[in-house]
C-alpha cells in the first residue's frame, strides 16, 4: 500500500484546512497521525471498513475523518485550528492481521504501529 498526503499549509488560528491522502488500496484501518517538534507522534483520527471513526480528545469536535473509496482517498477536515495543531501530519494504514478485532476504533488504546505510512504534509497554524 502506498500513501501520498497533500493539503498542508499555513493558516491563522480559527481557520480550516483539508488534508487528503491518496492510497493504492484500502486497509482495515486508516488514520491520521501528527508529530510536532519535540513531541511524540499522536494518533489524531481513525476510520475502519465500517466507516466507524475515532478521534483523539484534542481534536474531537474540530476534525473530521472521511474516506472516498471510489477515489481511493482519505480526508481529514480540520476546522477551528489552533497553534497547537501545528505539526507534520501523516496518513497511515493497517491490516487487522495479528491485532484485536476492534483495534482501529474500539475502546482500547488507539493504534500506534501502523503497517504503511505516507511521507507527511506540514500544517502550520499562526496565532
C-alpha positions as CSV (number, residue, x, y, z in Angstrom):
1,X,0.0,0.0,0.0
2,X,1.3,3.4,-0.9
3,X,0.1,6.6,0.6
4,X,0.6,10.2,-0.5
5,X,-0.6,13.2,1.6
6,X,-1.4,16.7,0.4
7,X,-3.2,19.7,1.6
8,X,-1.0,21.0,4.3
9,X,-0.2,24.7,4.5
10,X,-0.1,27.7,6.8
11,X,-3.3,29.3,8.1
12,X,-4.3,31.5,11.0
13,X,-5.8,30.3,14.2
14,X,-9.5,29.6,13.7
15,X,-9.0,28.7,10.1
16,X,-9.6,25.4,8.3
17,X,-7.6,23.0,6.1
18,X,-8.5,19.7,4.4
19,X,-5.8,17.1,4.1
20,X,-6.0,14.4,1.5
21,X,-4.3,11.0,1.3
22,X,-4.4,9.1,-1.9
23,X,-3.8,5.3,-1.4
24,X,-3.2,2.4,-3.8
25,X,-5.6,0.1,-1.9
26,X,-7.8,0.4,1.2
27,X,-7.0,-1.3,4.5
28,X,-8.9,-2.4,7.6
29,X,-7.9,0.7,9.4
30,X,-6.8,4.0,8.1
31,X,-5.8,7.0,10.1
32,X,-4.1,10.3,10.5
33,X,-1.2,10.9,12.9
34,X,0.8,14.1,13.7
35,X,4.2,14.8,15.1
36,X,5.0,18.2,16.5
37,X,8.5,19.4,17.2
38,X,9.8,17.8,20.4
39,X,6.6,15.8,20.9
40,X,5.7,12.1,20.4
41,X,3.7,11.1,17.4
42,X,0.0,11.3,18.2
43,X,-2.9,9.4,16.6
44,X,-5.4,12.0,15.6
45,X,-8.2,10.2,13.8
46,X,-9.1,6.7,12.6
47,X,-11.6,5.1,10.3
48,X,-12.4,1.4,9.8
49,X,-14.0,-0.5,7.0
50,X,-17.5,0.0,8.6
51,X,-16.8,3.8,8.5
52,X,-16.7,3.9,12.3
53,X,-14.5,6.7,13.4
54,X,-12.4,7.6,16.4
55,X,-10.7,10.8,17.4
56,X,-8.1,12.0,19.9
57,X,-9.6,14.1,22.6
58,X,-7.6,17.1,21.5
59,X,-9.4,17.2,18.1
60,X,-12.9,16.0,18.9
61,X,-15.5,18.3,17.5
62,X,-13.0,20.1,15.3
63,X,-11.6,17.4,13.0
64,X,-13.5,15.0,10.7
65,X,-12.0,11.9,9.1
66,X,-13.7,10.5,6.0
67,X,-12.9,8.2,3.1
68,X,-14.0,8.0,-0.5
69,X,-13.2,4.6,-1.8
70,X,-14.3,5.4,-5.3
71,X,-11.4,7.9,-5.4
72,X,-9.1,5.9,-3.1
73,X,-8.7,9.0,-0.9
74,X,-8.7,9.6,2.8
75,X,-9.5,13.0,4.1
76,X,-9.0,15.0,7.3
77,X,-11.2,18.1,7.5
78,X,-9.7,20.4,10.2
79,X,-11.7,23.3,11.5
80,X,-11.2,25.9,14.2
81,X,-7.4,25.2,14.0
82,X,-5.2,26.2,16.9
83,X,-1.5,26.9,17.1
84,X,-1.0,23.6,19.0
85,X,-2.3,21.8,15.9
86,X,1.0,22.8,14.2
87,X,2.7,19.5,13.2
88,X,3.7,17.2,10.4
89,X,0.6,15.2,9.5
90,X,0.9,11.6,8.3
91,X,-1.6,9.3,6.7
92,X,-1.3,5.6,7.7
93,X,-2.9,2.3,7.1
94,X,-3.0,-1.1,8.8
95,X,-4.5,-4.5,8.4
96,X,-6.1,-6.4,11.2
97,X,-3.7,-9.4,11.0
98,X,-2.4,-10.2,14.4
99,X,-4.4,-7.4,16.1
100,X,-7.5,-7.2,18.1
101,X,-10.7,-7.2,16.0
102,X,-11.6,-3.6,17.2
103,X,-8.0,-2.3,17.3
104,X,-8.8,0.6,15.0
105,X,-11.9,2.3,16.5
106,X,-12.6,0.3,19.7
107,X,-12.3,1.5,23.3
108,X,-8.8,0.3,23.9
109,X,-5.6,2.3,23.2
110,X,-5.6,3.8,19.8
111,X,-3.3,2.1,17.2
112,X,0.3,3.3,17.1
113,X,2.2,0.8,14.9
114,X,0.5,1.0,11.5
115,X,1.7,-1.0,8.6
116,X,2.0,1.7,6.0
117,X,2.9,5.4,6.2
118,X,2.9,8.4,3.9
119,X,5.7,10.9,3.9
120,X,3.7,13.6,5.6
121,X,2.4,17.1,4.9
122,X,3.2,20.1,7.1
123,X,0.5,22.1,8.8
124,X,1.4,25.4,10.5
125,X,-1.1,27.4,12.5
126,X,-0.2,31.0,13.5
127,X,-1.9,32.9,16.3
